[in-house]
Amino acid sequence: MNFAVITLGCKVNQYESQVMSDAMLCSGFDLAQDYKTADIVIVNSCTVTAVSDSKALKLMRRIKRENPSSITVLTGCMPQAFPDELKNFDCADIIMGNKCRNDLLPLINEYIQTQKRIIKIEPHQDDMKFEKMQVSSFNERTRAFVKIEDGCNRFCSYCIIPYARGRVRSKPLDELKTELEALARKGYLEAVLVGINLSAYGNDLGGINLADAIECACAVEGIKRVRLGSLEPERMDEDTIKRLAKQEKLCPQFHLSLQSGCDSTLKRMNRHYNTEEYMTIVENLRKYFDNCAITTDVMVGFPGEDDEEFEQSLDFVKRVGFAKVHTFAYSRRPGTVADKASSQVQKSDKEKRSKLMIEETEKLHQAFLRSQLGKTGKVIFEKRRPDGYFEGYTMNYTQVYVKTDEDISNSILDVRLDGIMGEGCTALLCNE
């Protein structure tokens, strides 16, 4: 029998999908070309917004319609967060929560034997340990995501994820080292450490923090770069940043989640920092990391945000001068505090603010790209594009395009950035 895995959502989900795929392959199943020809289709869902749920359910219906004989599995954050809503959803033959990934193969075998629908969703416990899981390969040729943290204790007023993921728990350092060594032997050059609240790594292990995980990763022979996934502005004091800056393999690119540049809005969001504290982290990162790129997420139209609060947020974003900003409008999420707020912002206002924020942050992105021109640096080239350019990334995650007759994929080369093209920079190889 063959199978397909479809991943919705974040980098943590991508990692977990790879774990499930590896388990299926090791058990003798073959990988299908797509879900239309697969005997088993596994959908790893996201529930960060109500739209994410709708997307997952719509996809499951399409799979059953286009491949009615397939065994369909719905897993991930959506069933974990909203188990009762799926009891009568008959487009999934197996529904399982985030806590039950190790049961995937037994549940599939049980369904094959009985042909009876299975629902297995176990609630998270506060004292849970990090689930043992490792990957030895990844879909990408040069870069591998490695999950080192799960869960979140923050309970932001707009977010359902603590209910879908449980409390903070961290991968032990010896397990991280073993996993990265295996990936290095397979030829992976870059490891991206990811988590639900990556900044909280080590909270449950006692006496260690994210810096320990980074030092462990950087010490693995064969891994040339260590990059971080999205970070929350916590535990990022100056001493920690100084410690991180000593690791030459650590990429000077930090996706530091902001959400709003207005203190009043941040307070209603139940974010545990203010703009002054955030700016201090930014200044320290730029102080200790040369040519540092700082990217972020910004939400507009959060309940209670008026024009003045939006302007404060926009002004702060411009003052930080981010390399890149992902802008999105607040989306109501049933089950959260913010969904019950009476001061919901009109759709038209959210659209107007999104447009303005995107326009202004695109100017910041172009300014960042201009600041990179003339600089030299090492690029890991990943693939050749249809237009003949090879594509890769610098240490600070500037996208780079080089045109050459030589096959330079999966190699690290020195380049000089000489122009702007689309979302990145063109460059010349330094040996040409």
Order of alpha helices (4+ residues) and beta strands (2+ residues): beta-alpha-beta-beta-alpha-beta-alpha-beta-alpha-beta-beta-alpha-beta-alpha-beta-alpha-beta-alpha-beta-alpha-alpha-beta-alpha-beta-alpha-beta-beta-beta-beta-beta
